[in-house]
Amino acid sequence: MSTCTEFAVFEVKETNLTRVIALSESLFIEINAEQDNIIAHEILVKTDNAEEICWHLTWANVEAVEACSTQWSTYPSAAEIERLVGKKLYYGHFVSVVASTGK
């Protein structure tokens, strides 16, 4: 099965940034508690706006995304993340149609 890449961009007040990043790391651990659903992740801050962060997640497959999304409300860190995040600017999942390993 092919991996699935998620991009989620959020508006977060600078005063909440450190807490949201810590909660994000906790959430990823919670999601992976029973099996490795997220196989890689990055938390990014926009270069020209410190109040926009991005999750770049690599999921094991689309099925892992679907299974975890139905369990979102059961993850202990999810509610506080929802409370601290201002606006959800973008959210999407992608699968590879062309892969390149060369230069």
C-alpha distance (Angstrom), angle and dihedral (degrees) to the residues before:
residue distance angle dihedral
M1 . . .
S2 3.76 . .
T3 3.78 122.2 .
C4 3.79 119.9 -113.8
T5 3.82 124.2 -135.8
E6 3.79 121.8 -148.0
F7 3.78 127.1 -161.1
A8 3.79 116.9 -171.4
V9 3.79 120.6 173.4
F10 3.80 120.9 -165.7
E11 3.76 137.7 -178.5
V12 3.81 109.0 -128.7
K13 3.78 126.9 175.6
E14 3.79 110.0 -115.4
T15 3.82 89.7 -120.9
N16 3.84 89.0 60.2
L17 3.81 97.5 42.0
T18 3.81 98.5 95.7
R19 3.82 92.0 47.5
V20 3.82 93.6 47.1
I21 3.80 90.9 50.5
A22 3.83 91.1 50.1
L23 3.81 91.3 46.9
S24 3.80 90.3 48.3
E25 3.80 90.9 55.1
S26 3.83 89.3 48.5
L27 3.80 90.9 48.8
F28 3.80 92.1 52.9
I29 3.82 89.5 52.1
E30 3.82 90.1 49.1
I31 3.82 91.3 50.1
N32 3.81 89.9 51.0
A33 3.82 95.8 44.2
E34 3.80 95.1 105.9
Q35 3.80 100.4 26.8
D36 3.79 140.3 -8.4
N37 3.79 101.4 -85.0
I38 3.81 96.9 149.5
I39 3.79 107.7 47.0
A40 3.83 97.5 178.7
H41 3.77 137.0 7.0
E42 3.78 144.8 -179.6
I43 3.78 129.5 -169.8
L44 3.78 108.8 -152.5
V45 3.80 134.5 -170.7
K46 3.80 119.0 -147.7
T47 3.80 111.0 -107.2
D48 3.79 95.3 -131.5
N49 3.81 99.9 32.7
A50 3.82 120.3 43.2
E51 3.80 89.8 -167.9
E52 3.81 93.5 68.0
I53 3.77 118.8 77.8
C54 3.76 130.6 179.7
W55 3.76 132.4 -153.4
H56 3.80 111.3 -148.0
L57 3.79 104.6 -171.3
T58 3.77 130.8 176.2
W59 3.78 110.1 -152.8
A60 3.81 124.1 -160.8
N61 3.82 89.2 -119.2
V62 3.81 143.2 -36.1
E63 3.81 90.8 -85.5
A64 3.82 90.5 60.3
V65 3.82 89.7 53.2
E66 3.79 91.7 49.9
A67 3.81 94.2 46.6
C68 3.80 93.4 48.5
S69 3.80 94.5 45.3
T70 3.81 90.0 59.5
Q71 3.82 88.4 53.2
W72 3.85 96.2 46.3
S73 3.80 95.3 112.9
T74 3.82 91.6 52.4
Y75 3.81 95.4 60.1
P76 3.83 109.2 99.8
S77 3.84 94.7 -138.4
A78 3.81 96.7 47.2
A79 3.82 98.9 81.5
E80 3.80 94.7 52.1
I81 3.81 91.6 46.1
E82 3.81 89.0 52.6
R83 3.81 89.9 49.9
L84 3.82 95.3 49.0
V85 3.80 98.7 42.5
G86 3.79 113.4 89.0
K87 3.77 109.7 -161.9
K88 3.80 127.4 -1.7
L89 3.80 100.8 -133.3
Y90 3.80 100.3 -179.7
Y91 3.78 138.5 -2.8
G92 3.80 127.4 176.3
H93 3.79 146.6 142.0
F94 3.78 125.2 -138.8
V95 3.80 137.7 -173.5
S96 3.78 125.6 -158.8
V97 3.79 119.2 -97.3
V98 3.80 95.0 170.6
A99 3.77 125.2 25.8
S100 3.78 124.8 -169.8
T101 3.77 125.6 -167.0
G102 3.82 96.9 174.0
K103 3.78 133.9 77.0
